[in-house]
Amino acid sequence: MKTEVREAAVIALAMAVGGVLLGVLWWWLAPEVPLVSDSSAVYLKDTEGEQAIGVDGTFILLALGFGLVSALVVFVLRRRGGIPIVVALTVGGVLGSLLAWRLGIWLGPTQDVAAHAREVGRGVTFAAPLELGAKGALLAWSLAALVGHLGLTALFGPRDPEPDAYAQGPYGAPPA
C-alpha cells in the first residue's frame, strides 16, 4: 500500500506541474477579447464577438487533451490501477488546472482594465484580461483523466481469472 500511495503522490505532483504547460498554452492559444475605451468607459469592441467563449473553450479543450494524455501515460506505466491512482488523477488534474488558470491570468494582459485603457488612449483597441468565465472548466482535466483511465482499464487492463466451473457444485458446494 505504501508503494501505491507513493506512486499516486508522484502522479498527482507530475500532473500539477503539467499545469504550467497548460497555462502557457492557454495564454498563447486563447483568442484575445478586444476592448475599446472612450474617455469615460470601456466597451467590447465587437459586442457580438465570441472571443470570451473562445477563451473558455480553449482552456476546456486543452484540459481535455491533457486529461487523456495523463490517463494514457498513467495506464501505460501502471496497468493495475487502484484507488490511489484514481485519487491521484483527480487531485492532480484539479491542481494542474488551478495552476494553469492562475498562470494564464498572470501571463495575460493586465487585470487593471481602467489603467490600461487610460494608458492606450481613447478609441484604441486593446486586449481584455484573460479570464475563465466557466469555473467548471477547472474539472475538465480530472474528468477526462478519469474517464480515459477507466476506459483503458476496462479495455486493456488485467482480468480476474475465470472460476473453474467443475471445481464447485451448485451454490458453491463441492461436487458430490
N, C-alpha and C positions, 0 to 999 in steps of 0.2 A: 504494500500500500504506500510506503514511503516513496518508492520509486515512481509510482504513478502520480503522486502529488507533486513531486519534484519536476517530472516531465510536464505536468499541467501548468506549473508556475512558469516554466521556461516558455511554453506555448503562449500563455497569456502575456508575458513580457515581450516576446517577439512580435505579437500582434499589436501591442500598444506602441512599440517602437515603429512598426509599419505605418502607424497613423501619421508619422512625419511625412512619409512619401505620399500618402493620400491627401494630406493638407496642401502640400506643394502642388500636386497635380490638380486639385480642385481650384486653387488660386490661379493656376496657369490656364486651365481649360474653361473655367466658368465664364459665361458672357458678362460683359460689363453692362450695368444698368445706367443709361445716360440721364444725367440731371442737368438742368439749366436754371440759372438764377436771374431774376430781375433784382432791383435793389432791395426789395422788401421780403421776398420769399424764394424758396427753392421748389422747383416743379420737375416732374418727369418730363423729359423732352418728348418722348413718344408715349402718350397716355394709353395707347392700345398695344404697347410692346409686351413681349413675353419673356424678356430677359430675366426678370426676377424669378419667374417659374423655372427658367432655364438654369439658374444658379442652383436651385434646389434639386432639379433633375440631374444636373451634372454630378452633384455630391452623391445622390442616391445610386446612379449608375456606376460610378467609381467604387462606391462602398459595396455594391452587389458583386462587382468583379473581384474586389479584394476578398470578400467573403468566400466566393467559390474557389479562388486560388488558395486561401487559407485552409479550407476544407480538404482540398486535394493534397496539399503538402502534408497536413497532419495525418490524413489517411495513409498516404504512402509511407510515411515514417513510422506510424503506429497503427497497424491494422486492427488490433483488437478492440480499440475504442475504450469505453468505460465512462463512468460518471465523472471522474476528474477531468477527462479530456473534454467532455461536453461543457462542463462548467468553465473550463479554460477558454474554449471557443466563444462562449457567451461573454465572459468578463473581458477577455482580450479584445473582442470586437467593439464592445461599448467604450472601453478605454481608448482604443485606437481612433474611434470615431470622435470622441470628445477632444482628443489631442489634435486631430485633423481639423476639426471645426474651429478651435481656438487659433491654431496656427494659420489657417487660411484667412481668418479675420485679421490677425496681426500682420500678415504679409500684404493684404489687400489695401485698397485706398483708405485714407484716414477716416476715423469714425466721427470726427467733428465736421459735419456737413456745412454748418453755417460758416465756420472759419475758412473752410476750403472754398466755399462759394465767394466769400469776400476776397480771397487770395487770387482766384482766377478772373474775377471781374464779371460785370453784368453782361448777360447774353452768351457767355462762353459755356460750351458743353464740357462737363466733367463726369467722372465715374462715381457712382454711389458706393458706399462701403459694402464689402462682401458680407452678406447676411444669409443665415439659414432660416427661412420662414417656417418650414415644416420640421419641427423638432423631432418628429417621429423618424426622420431620416437617419438619426443617430443610431437607430436599431437595425438599419439595413445590413450592415456588415455582419452583425451577430446572427441575424435571421438567415442570411444567405449561407453563412458558415455552418449553421446547424442543419439546415435542410440539405445542403450539399454533402455534409458528413453522413447524415442519416441515409441519404440515397446511395452513397458509395458503400457504406457498411452493409446496407440491405442487398445491394447487387453483388459486391465482391468480397464481403467480409467472411471470416471463418464461420463455418456452420457447426451446429451441435451434431454429434453423431446420432444416426437413426437408431432407435431402440430395436433390439433383436426380437422379432415377433414370436419366435419359437422358444425364447428363454422363459417367457411367462405365460401362464394360462390366462383365462378371462379375469378381469378385475385385478390384475397384478399378482394373483396367486400362482404358486409354482404348478407346473403341469402334473396331472395325475398319472 
